[in-house]
Amino acid sequence: MADPHDDRPDTGSDAGQDRGPDAPFRAPHDNDNPIVQPRLEKLAALRAAGIDPYPYRFAASDTAAGLQSTHADLPAEATTNQRAVIAGRIRAMRNSGMFIDLHDTTGKIQVFSHKDNLNETERAKLKLLDIGDLIGVDGVVRRTKRGELTVDARGITILAKTLLPLPEKYHGMQDVEQRYRKRYLDLIMNEDSRETLRSRSRIVQAMRMVMVDRGYLEVETPMLHPILGGASAKPFVTHHNTLDMDLYLRVAPELYLKKLVVGGLSDRVFEINRCFRNEGISPRHNPEFTTLESYQAYADYTDIMELTEALLAAAARAATGGTAVSYAGNEIDFAGPYPRKSMVDLVREQTHVDFAETRSAEEARDKVRSLDLPLTGKENWGQCVELVFGETVEPKLIQPTHVIDFPREISPLAKAHRSDPRLTERFETYVNGWELANAFSELTDPQDQYERFLAQMQAREAGDDEAQMMDRDYVTALEYGLPPCGGLGVGIDRLCMLLTGSPSIRDVIAFPTLRAK
């Protein structure tokens, strides 16, 4: 999709890919490109003058924000004795480079380049600069008559001569797809995009600190799995040439993490990392996504509810300074405790259909039909409950809510409920109608686990390509003893959407997966 505010040829680093895999590659510095030619001439002039336009390093000692803070009280027309050394990107030039707006990752500062301060060699560089170039400046700090904090340049160092111009200043990058495809350009032009991804970093760090402070050990588990397991999902499949075997990009790290608990590495483990699911793309789904997954020995799902609340509240504070956020017109408060309501009860409250009273899968399917919801006719009791919940209840769970006690038939890794064998001790945390977290009292009985895997295999043979496979090594691990255990998975991407007010998951992922042009 073209940017309506950008009339330049598409000559970015991915332009060759955009034209198709068989198209000849056209380098962005082609001499016949009228956009590039004047910059190439300046590049040649720099080299002819013995100036390296792409040096190895530059020792900046100051930042724009640091200087603004240090000299916040400096009055107009005052000059300091402080020598500042800054580096950044030229975003505006006036009077043939006499005034430069220099932006670094912390903000903006003005640079004043005048013949009274610069010798002839330094002044000559000004003619070879363009908006977008990266430069270093050595100078003295002062405040202008108009109150602008300024560095009077004594020396200018070219750090990177740019060959392509930035998008037009006042319109920037408004085409959303172009922003995703050229994220580097989006970040240069849009402070909101930079702040969203910085907020994501703060969110992840805050969640990590909650886990570390509670005694969890951070670990890493394989991305390539010989057996599909840990969640019900469609996988990506790859092939290892040397081993001559197919491998699955992991859909969840669950089984490996629990093996670490079996082995006694720690009673509390967690991992923050990527998972991959070969499913649809939507504003809330990306094929690769980030989760925090954890396991705590000697805990059950009620303990994990409190942990979940602590994680979400800490993430909210890291992003916004408080626990309350506004999203899509709703005021949402992440401060706990959250309501705890069973899936069956929520369905009954919303539809007046009580699945607890049904005794067979066919009877449950009749209940679904009475609500005019679509069926394949093969759903079991648990899938019927899940279907009605998803259609009638889920979109209405705006405030953080723990939906507890899921059907056993849709929870192959969760421990059976203490009071109802058709249910499990599982909860999912919903916010804004979205699932953010999934947690269990973990199944620790190897015989029960084996039977659940067999049921999953039967479902897979019947055509359910999201069903899990038999993992005999995991069953063997359970035979050596997994202590009572509470597990948790939190979807970080969706959480970041809520906490940054982002309408699409692509906004909170630096490089989202996109359809090829």
C-alpha positions in Angstrom: 0.0 0.0 0.0 1.5 3.3 -1.1 2.0 6.2 1.3 -0.2 9.0 -0.1 2.1 11.6 1.5 5.3 10.1 0.1 5.9 10.6 -3.6 9.4 9.1 -3.5 10.2 5.8 -5.4 10.1 2.9 -3.1 13.8 2.4 -2.8 14.1 1.2 0.8 16.1 -1.9 1.8 13.1 -4.1 1.3 12.1 -2.7 -2.1 13.5 -5.7 -4.0 11.4 -8.1 -1.9 8.3 -6.0 -2.4 8.7 -6.5 -6.2 8.8 -10.3 -5.8 11.5 -12.9 -5.2 12.5 -13.1 -8.9 12.7 -9.4 -9.6 16.3 -8.0 -10.1 17.5 -6.1 -7.0 17.8 -2.3 -7.5 20.1 -0.8 -4.9 18.9 2.3 -3.1 21.9 4.2 -4.2 21.4 3.8 -7.9 23.0 6.8 -9.8 19.9 7.3 -11.9 17.6 7.9 -8.9 16.9 11.7 -8.9 16.1 11.6 -5.2 19.4 10.0 -4.3 21.7 11.8 -6.8 22.3 15.1 -4.9 23.1 13.1 -1.7 25.5 10.9 -3.6 27.3 14.1 -4.8 27.6 15.3 -1.3 28.9 11.9 -0.2 31.6 12.1 -2.8 32.5 15.6 -1.8 32.9 14.5 1.8 35.2 11.7 0.8 37.2 14.0 -1.5 37.7 16.3 1.5 39.1 13.4 3.4 36.1 13.1 5.7 34.8 9.6 6.5 31.0 9.8 6.2 30.6 6.6 8.2 33.1 6.7 11.0 33.6 3.9 13.6 32.6 5.7 16.8 31.8 9.0 18.4 32.1 9.7 22.1 29.0 11.7 23.0 28.9 12.8 26.6 25.5 14.5 26.8 21.9 14.0 25.7 19.3 16.4 24.7 17.1 15.6 27.7 20.0 15.7 30.0 21.0 19.2 28.8 17.4 20.4 29.0 17.2 19.2 32.6 20.5 20.5 33.8 19.9 23.9 32.3 16.2 24.2 33.0 16.7 27.4 35.0 19.2 29.0 32.6 17.7 32.4 31.7 17.3 33.8 28.2 20.5 35.2 26.6 22.7 33.5 29.2 25.7 31.5 28.1 27.3 28.8 30.2 30.9 27.6 30.5 29.8 24.0 29.9 31.2 22.2 26.9 28.6 19.7 25.6 29.2 16.8 23.1 26.0 15.4 21.6 25.0 13.2 18.7 21.7 12.8 16.9 19.7 13.1 13.6 19.1 16.4 11.8 15.3 16.9 11.7 15.3 20.5 10.5 17.8 23.1 9.1 17.3 26.8 8.6 19.5 29.6 7.2 21.8 27.2 5.2 22.5 25.1 8.3 23.0 28.0 10.8 20.2 26.6 12.9 19.8 22.8 13.2 17.2 20.9 15.1 19.0 17.8 16.4 17.1 14.9 17.7 18.5 12.0 19.8 16.7 9.2 21.5 15.8 11.5 24.5 14.5 14.6 22.7 15.5 17.7 20.7 18.0 20.4 21.1 19.0 23.3 18.8 22.4 23.6 17.3 23.8 27.1 16.3 26.5 26.9 13.6 28.0 30.3 13.1 31.3 31.6 11.5 32.2 33.2 14.8 32.5 29.7 16.3 33.4 27.5 13.4 36.5 27.6 11.3 36.3 27.3 7.5 36.8 23.6 7.4 33.9 23.0 9.8 31.7 25.5 8.0 32.3 23.7 4.7 30.6 20.6 6.2 27.3 22.5 6.6 26.9 22.7 2.8 27.1 18.9 2.6 24.5 18.2 5.3 20.9 17.1 4.6 17.9 16.6 6.8 18.1 13.0 8.1 21.9 13.0 8.5 23.4 11.8 11.7 26.0 14.2 13.2 28.0 14.8 16.3 28.3 18.3 17.7 30.9 19.7 20.2 30.0 23.1 21.6 29.0 25.4 24.4 25.5 25.6 25.9 23.5 28.8 26.0 19.9 30.0 25.9 18.8 32.2 23.1 16.8 35.5 23.4 13.7 33.5 22.5 14.4 31.0 25.3 15.6 28.1 23.1 18.4 26.0 24.8 21.1 25.8 22.2 24.6 24.4 21.6 26.9 26.8 19.9 28.8 24.4 17.7 32.6 24.5 17.8 32.9 21.3 15.8 30.7 19.0 13.6 31.3 15.4 12.9 29.5 13.5 10.2 28.3 10.2 11.7 26.2 8.9 8.8 25.4 10.5 5.5 21.9 9.5 4.5 21.0 8.6 0.9 17.2 8.8 1.2 15.2 11.8 2.5 12.8 11.4 5.4 9.0 11.7 4.8 7.6 15.1 4.5 7.7 16.8 8.0 4.1 17.7 8.6 2.4 14.6 7.3 5.1 12.1 8.4 4.2 8.4 7.9 0.4 8.2 8.1 0.0 5.1 6.0 -0.3 2.4 8.7 1.0 -0.5 6.5 4.1 1.5 5.5 4.7 2.2 9.2 4.8 -1.6 9.9 6.8 -2.5 6.8 9.4 0.3 7.5 9.4 0.3 11.2 12.8 2.1 11.4 11.3 5.0 9.5 8.1 5.0 11.6 10.3 5.2 14.7 12.3 8.2 13.3 9.1 10.1 12.4 6.6 9.1 15.1 7.2 9.8 18.8 4.0 7.8 19.7 5.5 4.7 18.1 8.7 5.1 20.0 6.9 5.6 23.3 4.7 2.5 22.7 7.7 0.3 22.2 9.5 1.8 25.1 6.4 1.2 27.3 6.5 -2.4 26.2 10.0 -2.7 27.4 9.1 -1.2 30.8 6.1 -3.6 31.0 8.2 -6.6 30.4 10.9 -5.4 32.9 8.3 -4.8 35.6 6.8 -8.3 35.1 10.3 -9.8 35.2 11.0 -8.0 38.5 7.8 -9.3 40.1 8.9 -12.8 39.3 12.5 -12.4 40.5 11.4 -10.6 43.7 9.1 -13.6 44.4 12.0 -16.1 44.1 11.3 -17.3 40.6 14.3 -18.5 38.5 14.4 -17.3 34.9 15.2 -20.1 32.5 15.2 -20.8 28.7 13.7 -23.8 27.0 13.8 -25.1 23.4 12.1 -23.3 20.5 12.3 -26.4 18.3 10.2 -29.3 19.6 10.2 -32.8 18.3 6.6 -33.3 19.6 3.8 -30.8 19.4 2.6 -30.1 22.9 2.0 -27.7 25.7 -1.1 -26.1 24.1 -3.8 -26.9 21.6 -2.8 -25.0 18.5 -1.7 -25.4 14.9 2.1 -25.4 14.6 4.7 -24.3 12.2 6.8 -27.2 11.0 10.4 -27.1 9.9 12.9 -29.8 8.9 16.4 -30.4 10.4 18.6 -31.6 7.6 21.4 -33.3 9.5 19.0 -35.1 11.8 16.6 -35.7 9.0 13.6 -35.0 11.2 10.7 -32.6 11.3 10.5 -30.2 14.2 7.8 -27.9 15.5 8.2 -24.3 16.4 7.0 -24.3 19.9 3.4 -23.4 20.7 4.1 -23.2 24.4 7.1 -24.0 26.7 4.9 -25.7 29.3 6.1 -29.3 29.3 9.8 -28.3 29.3 9.3 -25.9 32.2 7.5 -28.5 34.3 10.4 -31.0 33.6 12.7 -28.5 35.2 10.5 -28.5 38.3 10.5 -32.3 38.3 14.3 -32.1 38.2 14.5 -29.8 41.2 16.2 -26.9 39.4 14.0 -24.6 41.4 10.5 -24.7 43.0 9.7 -21.6 40.9 10.7 -21.1 37.3 9.6 -18.7 34.6 10.4 -17.8 31.0 9.6 -14.8 28.9 10.0 -15.7 25.2 8.4 -16.3 21.9 5.7 -18.9 20.9 4.5 -19.6 17.4 1.1 -20.6 16.1 0.3 -21.2 12.5 -3.2 -19.6 12.7 -5.0 -16.5 11.6 -3.7 -12.9 11.7 -6.0 -10.3 13.2 -5.7 -7.1 15.3 -5.2 -9.4 18.3 -3.2 -12.3 16.7 0.3 -12.4 15.3 1.9 -15.8 14.3 4.8 -15.2 16.8 3.9 -13.7 20.1 5.5 -13.2 23.5 4.4 -14.9 26.7 5.5 -15.0 30.3 5.0 -18.6 31.5 5.7 -19.8 35.0 5.4 -22.8 37.4 5.3 -22.8 41.2 5.7 -26.0 43.2 3.4 -26.6 46.1 0.8 -24.1 44.8 -2.6 -24.4 43.2 -4.6 -22.2 40.9 -5.9 -19.9 43.7 -2.3 -19.0 44.5 -1.7 -18.2 40.8 -4.6 -15.9 40.7 -2.9 -13.6 43.2 0.3 -13.8 41.2 -1.5 -12.8 38.0 -3.1 -9.8 39.7 0.4 -8.7 40.9 1.9 -9.0 37.5 -0.9 -7.1 35.7 -1.0 -4.3 38.3 2.8 -4.0 38.1 2.7 -3.8 34.3 0.0 -1.1 34.4 2.1 1.0 36.8 5.1 0.6 34.6 3.2 1.8 31.6 1.0 4.5 33.0 2.1 5.3 36.6 -1.1 3.8 38.0 -3.4 0.8 37.8 -6.3 2.4 35.9 -6.2 2.8 32.1 -8.6 3.9 29.4 -9.1 1.6 26.4 -11.7 1.9 23.6 -13.9 4.1 25.8 -13.7 1.8 28.8 -12.0 2.7 32.1 -10.2 -0.4 33.3 -8.6 -0.9 36.7 -5.9 -3.6 37.1 -5.8 -3.3 40.9 -6.8 -6.6 42.5 -8.4 -8.6 43.7 -10.4 -9.6 40.6 -13.8 -11.3 40.6 -13.7 -15.1 40.3 -16.6 -16.7 38.4 -17.0 -20.2 36.9 -17.4 -20.6 33.2 -20.7 -22.6 33.6 -22.1 -20.0 36.0 -21.3 -17.1 33.7 -23.0 -18.9 30.8 -26.1 -19.5 32.9 -26.2 -15.9 34.0 -26.0 -14.7 30.4 -28.2 -17.2 28.6 -30.2 -18.9 31.4 -28.9 -22.2 30.0 -27.4 -24.4 32.8 -24.9 -26.9 31.3 -24.3 -28.3 34.8 -27.7 -30.0 34.5 -26.8 -31.7 31.2 -25.8 -35.4 31.3 -24.5 -36.1 27.7 -22.8 -34.4 24.8 -25.9 -34.7 22.7 -27.9 -32.9 25.4 -25.3 -30.2 25.6 -25.4 -29.8 21.8 -29.2 -29.4 22.0 -28.7 -26.6 24.5 -26.4 -24.9 22.0 -28.9 -25.3 19.2 -31.5 -23.7 21.4 -29.4 -20.5 21.4 -29.1 -20.5 17.5 -25.3 -20.9 17.7 -23.5 -22.9 14.9 -22.4 -26.4 15.6 -20.4 -29.1 13.7 -22.4 -31.8 15.5 -19.2 -33.4 16.9 -18.7 -31.1 19.9 -18.3 -32.8 23.3 -19.8 -31.3 26.5 -16.8 -29.2 27.3 -16.6 -27.8 23.8 -20.3 -26.8 23.9 -19.7 -24.9 27.1 -16.7 -23.2 25.6 -18.5 -22.3 22.4 -21.4 -20.6 24.2 -19.1 -18.8 26.6 -17.1 -17.4 23.7 -20.1 -16.2 21.9 -22.2 -14.8 24.7 -20.0 -14.0 27.7 -16.4 -13.3 26.7 -17.0 -10.0 24.9 -18.7 -8.6 27.9 -15.9 -9.2 30.4 -14.5 -5.7 30.4 -13.1 -5.4 33.9 -10.4 -7.9 34.9 -12.1 -11.2 35.8 -10.8 -14.6 36.6 -13.0 -17.2 34.7 -12.5 -20.4 36.7 -13.3 -24.1 36.5 -13.0 -24.9 32.8 -14.4 -28.2 31.4 -11.9 -31.1 31.6 -12.4 -32.0 27.9 -10.8 -28.7 26.8 -8.1 -28.7 29.5 -5.8 -31.7 28.9 -3.0 -30.5 31.2 -5.1 -29.2 34.2 -5.8 -31.1 37.4 -9.4 -32.3 37.8 -11.6 -30.1 40.0 -11.9 -31.3 43.6 -15.7 -31.2 43.6 -16.7 -31.9 40.0 -14.8 -34.4 37.8 -16.2 -32.8 34.6 -14.3 -29.6 35.4 -10.7 -28.7 36.1 -8.9 -26.3 38.3 -8.1 -23.9 35.5 -8.7 -20.2 35.1 -8.3 -17.6 32.4 -8.1 -13.9 33.1 -10.2 -11.7 30.8 -9.9 -8.0 30.3 -11.7 -5.9 27.7 -13.2 -9.2 26.4 -9.8 -10.6 25.7 -8.0 -13.5 27.3 -4.8 -12.2 28.9 -3.8 -15.2 31.1 -4.3 -18.9 31.4 -3.5 -20.9 34.5 -4.0 -24.3 36.1 -3.6 -26.4 39.1 -1.2 -28.6 37.1 -2.0 -32.2 36.4 0.6 -34.3 38.3 -0.8 -37.8 38.0 1.1 -39.6 35.2 -1.6 -42.1 34.6 -4.3 -39.4 34.3 -2.0 -37.5 32.0 -1.4 -40.5 29.8 -5.2 -41.0 29.4 -5.6 -37.3 28.6 -2.9 -37.5 25.9 -4.7 -40.6 24.5 -7.9 -38.6 24.2 -6.0 -35.8 22.5 -4.6 -38.3 20.0 -8.0 -39.7 19.2 -9.3 -36.1 18.6 -6.3 -35.5 16.3 -7.0 -38.7 14.4 -10.6 -37.5 14.0 -9.4 -34.4 12.3 -8.6 -31.9 15.1 -5.3 -30.6 13.9 -5.0 -28.4 17.1 -5.1 -31.4 19.4 -1.9 -32.3 21.2 0.4 -35.3 20.6 1.4 -38.1 23.0 4.6 -36.9 24.8 5.8 -40.1 26.4 8.9 -38.5 27.8 6.8 -36.0 29.7 4.7 -38.8 31.1 7.9 -40.5 32.2 9.0 -37.3 33.9 5.7 -37.2 35.8 6.4 -40.8 36.9 9.5 -39.5 38.7 7.2 -37.0 40.6 6.0 -33.5 39.9 5.0 -31.8 43.2 1.7 -30.0 43.5 2.1 -27.1 41.1 0.4 -24.0 39.8 1.2 -22.8 36.3 0.6 -19.5 34.5 0.8 -18.1 31.0 0.4 -14.4 30.3 0.0 -12.9 26.8 2.4 -9.9 26.8 1.4 -8.5 23.4 -2.3 -8.1 24.2 -1.4 -6.7 27.7 0.8 -4.1 26.0 -2.1 -3.2 23.6 -4.3 -2.4 26.6 -1.7 -0.5 28.5 -0.6 1.6 25.6 -4.0 2.3 24.1 -2.9 0.5 20.9 -5.7 -0.7 18.5 -3.7 -3.4 16.9 -1.2 -6.0 18.1 1.1 -4.8 15.3 1.5 -1.5 17.1 3.2 -3.2 20.1 5.4 -5.6 18.1 8.5 -3.9 16.6 8.4 -6.1 13.4 5.0 -7.8 13.0 4.4 -10.5 10.4 3.0 -9.0 7.2 1.7 -10.4 4.0 4.2 -10.1 1.2 3.5 -7.3 -1.3 
